[in-house]
Amino acid sequence: MKRRPSPSMLVALSALVIALGGSAYAAGGLINGAKLKNGSVTGKKLKKHTLTAKQINVARLGKVPAARNADHATSADSATTAQTATIATNATHAASANVASTVGGIGPSGFVQGSGKTFSFSEQLSANTPSAKAFTIPGVGDVELGCSAGAQALITVDNGTGGLVDDSYSFETGVAGNGTAGGTTVTSNSALVSVSGKVIAQDHYMLAWPSGTHDHFAEISLGFYSTPASKCAVLISGVVR
């Protein structure tokens, strides 16, 4: 006689079939992202190195805290371009820098030390160019340049200090003009330097003001000549303190 399974055995077998069938059905695609509760999957459940830029909208990521100071750096050992830097050991381009070890590749020894300010200006003027303001020497006054019909330089430096200036002039080479010779005192708005009637020369001026105390002084060097094209070539440089 065949033995029939008991009712409890039938129930157990039915539960086993349903369980196995449900797992297979789930593996076949019943469970997807829509069935998952928002925020229910933690980082520990994700396999490492499985998320890339394809799954992450990198444009919505915030700035890393360590990189927030990159826009404005207090100290930078090396920077190709910096909008603002308090200290830069070496910078190719810097819109603003309080302290720089080099400027344009030139170290501190290539510049005037202390409180002095340097200036330089060069120009070529065609013959018959009337005198006009060319530039201003800081703290001293305006410089006017012109060129006569005979290609002779016309150079004037006005006294813009607002007071009396002790002026000492030395002539080095060329034909003597009407520059101030020896030591004189120049009043405000008068000519500290006045050159005309020279084709080629190198002149040197020492200025000190206010007269009597000499709290400030300037050294001005002039070099000028007539070019083969009948132009006046002028170079003015010096130091003001």
C-alpha positions in Angstrom: 0.0 0.0 0.0 1.3 3.4 -1.0 1.7 5.9 1.8 0.2 9.3 1.3 2.0 12.4 2.6 0.5 13.9 5.7 -1.2 17.3 5.6 1.7 19.0 7.4 4.1 17.6 4.8 1.9 19.0 2.0 1.9 22.5 3.7 5.7 22.4 4.1 6.3 21.4 0.5 3.9 24.2 -0.8 5.8 26.8 1.3 9.1 25.6 -0.1 7.9 25.8 -3.7 6.5 29.3 -3.2 9.7 30.6 -1.6 11.9 29.2 -4.3 9.6 30.6 -7.0 9.5 34.0 -5.4 13.3 34.3 -5.3 13.5 33.3 -8.9 10.9 35.8 -9.8 12.6 38.5 -8.0 15.9 37.6 -9.7 14.0 37.8 -13.0 13.4 41.6 -12.5 10.5 42.1 -10.2 12.5 44.3 -7.8 13.9 47.5 -9.4 14.9 51.0 -8.3 11.2 52.1 -8.2 10.5 49.5 -5.5 13.3 50.8 -3.2 12.5 53.3 -0.6 14.4 56.6 -0.9 17.4 56.8 1.3 17.2 53.1 2.2 20.5 52.0 0.5 23.6 53.0 2.5 27.1 53.5 1.2 28.3 50.2 2.8 25.9 48.3 0.5 27.6 49.7 -2.6 30.5 47.9 -4.2 33.6 50.0 -4.2 34.6 51.8 -7.5 31.2 51.1 -9.1 30.0 54.8 -9.2 31.5 57.0 -12.0 30.7 60.3 -13.6 28.0 58.5 -15.6 26.0 57.9 -12.4 27.0 61.1 -10.6 26.1 64.6 -11.7 29.5 66.2 -10.9 28.1 69.7 -11.7 26.0 69.5 -8.6 28.8 68.6 -6.3 29.9 71.3 -3.9 33.5 72.7 -3.7 35.9 70.6 -1.6 36.6 72.5 1.6 40.4 72.2 1.1 40.0 73.9 -2.3 38.0 76.9 -1.3 41.1 79.0 -0.6 42.4 78.4 -4.1 40.6 81.4 -5.5 42.5 83.7 -3.2 45.8 82.4 -1.8 47.7 84.0 1.0 50.9 82.1 0.2 51.8 80.3 -3.0 55.2 78.7 -3.8 54.5 78.8 -7.5 51.6 80.2 -9.6 51.2 80.6 -13.3 48.3 83.0 -12.9 47.0 84.5 -9.6 44.2 87.0 -9.3 45.2 88.0 -5.8 48.2 86.8 -3.7 49.6 88.3 -0.5 52.9 86.4 -0.9 54.2 84.7 -4.0 57.6 83.0 -4.2 57.3 82.9 -8.0 54.5 84.2 -10.2 54.3 84.5 -14.0 51.2 86.6 -13.9 49.7 88.3 -10.8 47.0 90.9 -10.9 47.8 92.0 -7.4 50.7 90.9 -5.1 51.7 92.5 -1.8 55.1 90.7 -1.7 56.8 88.9 -4.6 60.3 87.4 -4.7 60.6 88.2 -8.3 58.9 90.6 -10.7 59.1 89.7 -14.4 62.0 87.3 -13.5 64.0 90.2 -11.9 65.1 89.8 -8.3 65.3 92.5 -5.6 68.9 93.4 -6.6 67.6 94.7 -9.9 65.5 97.5 -8.3 66.2 100.5 -6.2 66.2 99.7 -2.5 64.9 102.0 0.2 62.5 104.9 -0.4 63.8 105.9 -3.8 61.7 105.8 -7.0 63.2 105.3 -10.4 61.9 106.7 -13.7 62.8 106.5 -17.3 61.4 107.7 -20.6 62.5 107.7 -24.2 61.0 109.3 -27.3 61.8 110.1 -31.0 60.4 113.3 -32.3 60.3 114.5 -35.9 61.8 117.9 -36.7 59.5 120.9 -36.2 57.6 119.2 -33.4 56.5 121.9 -30.9 57.1 121.4 -27.2 54.4 119.5 -25.3 54.0 117.6 -22.1 55.4 114.1 -22.5 55.3 112.7 -18.9 55.7 113.6 -15.2 58.6 112.9 -13.0 57.0 111.8 -9.7 57.4 114.4 -7.0 59.4 116.7 -9.3 57.3 118.1 -12.2 56.2 117.8 -15.8 58.6 117.1 -18.6 58.0 118.9 -22.0 59.7 117.6 -25.2 60.0 119.1 -28.6 62.3 119.1 -31.7 63.4 122.1 -33.7 63.7 122.5 -37.4 67.4 121.6 -37.2 66.6 118.4 -35.2 67.8 120.0 -31.9 66.1 118.7 -28.8 63.9 121.0 -26.7 63.6 119.7 -23.1 62.0 121.4 -20.1 61.4 120.1 -16.6 59.1 122.3 -14.6 59.4 122.8 -10.8 56.2 121.1 -9.6 57.4 120.7 -6.0 55.5 123.7 -4.7 58.6 125.4 -3.3 62.2 126.5 -3.8 64.6 123.9 -5.3 68.4 124.0 -5.2 69.5 123.1 -8.7 73.0 121.9 -9.6 73.8 121.3 -13.3 76.8 119.5 -14.9 77.4 119.3 -18.6 79.3 116.3 -19.8 79.6 116.3 -23.6 78.2 118.2 -26.6 77.6 121.8 -27.3 76.7 123.9 -24.2 73.1 125.0 -24.1 71.2 127.2 -21.7 70.8 124.7 -18.9 71.3 126.0 -15.4 75.0 125.9 -14.5 76.6 125.6 -11.1 74.2 126.0 -8.0 71.1 128.1 -8.2 67.7 128.3 -6.6 64.6 127.7 -8.8 61.2 129.0 -7.8 58.0 127.1 -8.0 56.6 126.6 -11.6 59.9 127.7 -13.1 62.2 125.6 -15.2 64.4 123.2 -13.3 65.8 121.9 -16.6 65.8 123.9 -19.9 67.7 122.5 -22.9 67.8 123.9 -26.4 70.3 124.5 -29.3 71.9 121.1 -28.8 72.2 118.4 -31.4 73.9 115.8 -29.2 74.7 115.9 -25.5 74.6 114.2 -22.1 73.5 116.4 -19.2 73.3 115.6 -15.5 71.2 117.4 -12.9 71.0 117.2 -9.1 68.0 118.7 -7.4 67.3 119.2 -3.7 64.3 120.6 -1.9 63.0 122.5 0.0 65.9 124.9 -0.3 68.0 124.9 2.9 66.8 121.6 4.4 67.0 119.2 1.4 64.5 116.7 2.7 64.1 115.4 -0.8 66.4 115.1 -3.8 66.4 113.9 -7.4 69.0 112.9 -9.9 68.1 113.4 -13.6 70.2 112.3 -16.6 69.5 113.5 -20.1 70.8 111.9 -23.3 69.8 113.1 -26.7 71.0 113.3 -30.3 69.9 113.9 -33.9 69.2 110.7 -35.8 70.1 110.1 -39.5 66.4 110.6 -40.3 66.6 114.1 -38.7 64.7 113.2 -35.6 65.4 114.1 -32.0 66.0 111.0 -29.9 65.7 111.7 -26.2 66.3 109.5 -23.1 65.5 110.7 -19.6 66.1 108.7 -16.5 66.8 109.1 -12.8 66.0 108.6 -9.2 63.7 110.6 -6.8 63.7 110.4 -3.1 
